[in-house]
Amino acid sequence: PRSDGAVPGVVDFRGGPAPRASTGRWSAAMFVLGVEIAERFAYHGVSANLISYLTGPLGESTAGAAAAINAWSGVATMLPLLVACVADAWLGRFRTIVLASVLFVVSMGMLTLSSALPVFHSDGCTSFTSLSGACSPSPVQVTIFYVSLYLVALAEAGHKPCAQAFGADQFDQHHPEESVSRSSFFNWWYFGMCSGTAATTMVSSYIQDNIGWGLGFGIPCLVMVLALAMFLLGTRRYRYYTSTQSSPFARLARAFVALLKGSKSSQCAKLTLITVEIDVFGLSCDEQHSCG
């Protein structure tokens, strides 16, 4: 049984040993769970009703809107692979979650302003109280919208690989009691994800369709601001795992070099086999092969 003093391999926010009694467990994991629910609320507050915004206020065709959504969804799906490597190599999970949350706030704020302020509409109207087809878009509004949309995808890429892992880090899997709590945490995590998605589908989509897009984008932005503040409040209670492994990029480079060496060795083996066959059948060959 492990000691109830410092958790092995873990540091606190100052970089010192993390006491088991005052760090981690549910008192820390609840902050991470809260920011994940808010992230689901913000992300699906954009994606759930995106087709209506593109074909409504932005005036795009259904085919063009579908193509834009597919491209954005593909980027949002693939980016976590890259951001996860960056987080493991340099930033760490905590800093990646903070930066991704800030980026969520900035991108959602840009979406809110571009859809709400009259200066971004060619006819000078406001969409805080106007419905989907009332305001014609300007090139500035369309540009700001797409920049904001892909910033949302980048923010999502920071949350997806790091938030759940950081929440699980708050429980020591080698400790009997914390191991049980760790298993329960994943159940509550999935429940929180589904709750955030369901809430934004019912609330944000209704507001966007019946009240205005400015308010429909503004509420998820405000929710994300509050979640980021709550997440930062738990800084002193979090456990931060230290890794002794090399960078994922370094491991990938070593694997690539090994692949090249293996390919070169395979070519040398084939040339040697050809030379043996030539000697056996008494054929002549003027070309000489050498393997380094």
Buried (B, 14 or more C-beta within 10 A) or exposed (E): EEEEEBBEEBBBBEEEBBBBEEBBBBEBBBBBBBBBBBBBBBBBBBBBBBBBBBBBBBBBEEEEBBEBBEEBEEBBEEBBEEBBBBBBBEBBBBBBBBBBBBBBBBBBBBBBBBBBBEEBBEEEEBBBEBBBEBBBBBEEBBEBBBBBBBBBBBBBBBBBBBBBBBBBBBBBEEBEEBEEBBEEBEEBBEEBBEBBBEBBBEBBBEBBBEBBBBBBBBBBBBBBBEBBEBBEEBBEBBBBBEEEEEBBEEBEEEEEEEEEEEEEEEEBEEBEEEEEEEEEEEEEEEEEEEEE
